[in-house]
């Protein structure tokens, strides 16, 4: 939620690149989020997210740990729609709305109806879904996941500046400083 303002303040351009964490996790031998695999670390990470959200004045609603449908959510359709949306000036707004729906409102972003409602703020949702489900767009997402793996991504958010990888919201400023340094 804060990358746009932080990057603009440093005059750094941001290119959003949707990808799926599931295949990234599976390549590391994980069948779910490391938050669930490593309970102590998961508890710490959830609390850390709560603290960081409070620090930046951002709302945050922790998923229900007792509901396996709550986290991790299936973001396949959301990622496909984001790829198409990011070709439009309103694409970043759509992506932020999807994040807000999941992480603040606790909505299930695997549900097409939720994503269509969010898309309706910007465009005809049926058209966006149709484009998102096209064979060409499915292939684009597959390539995006492959690129994320090749770049060494293992979680989100991740920021890449050239060949340098910065992982986590707490590394955003480091990534922006790196971008400044190599200009």
Long-range contacts (C-beta under 8 A, 24 or more apart in sequence): 1-56, 1-58, 1-96, 1-99, 1-100, 2-56, 2-58, 2-169, 2-172, 3-157, 3-172, 4-92, 6-172, 6-173, 6-176, 7-176, 10-176, 10-179, 10-180, 12-176, 12-179, 12-180, 16-82, 16-86, 16-91, 16-92, 16-95, 17-144, 17-147, 17-148, 18-78, 18-79, 18-82, 18-83, 18-86, 18-95, 18-141, 18-144, 19-79, 19-141, 19-144, 19-145, 19-147, 19-148, 19-153, 19-156, 20-75, 20-76, 20-79, 20-141, 20-145, 21-72, 21-75, 21-155, 21-156, 22-72, 23-145, 23-149, 24-145, 24-148, 24-149, 24-153, 24-154, 24-155, 27-149, 28-154, 32-72, 33-71, 33-72, 34-155, 35-71, 35-72, 36-71, 36-72, 49-169, 52-169, 52-170, 59-104, 60-103, 60-104, 61-103, 61-104, 61-105, 61-106, 63-106, 64-106, 69-108, 70-106, 73-102, 73-108, 73-109, 73-110, 74-110, 75-109, 75-110, 76-110, 76-141, 77-110, 77-112, 77-115, 77-129, 77-132, 77-133, 78-109, 78-110, 78-115, 79-141, 79-144, 80-132, 80-133, 80-137, 80-138, 80-141, 81-115, 81-119, 81-128, 81-129, 81-132, 83-132, 83-137, 83-140, 83-141, 83-144, 84-128, 84-131, 84-132, 84-137, 85-119, 85-122, 85-123, 85-128, 88-122, 88-123, 90-122, 90-123, 93-121, 93-122, 94-118, 94-119, 94-121, 94-122, 97-121
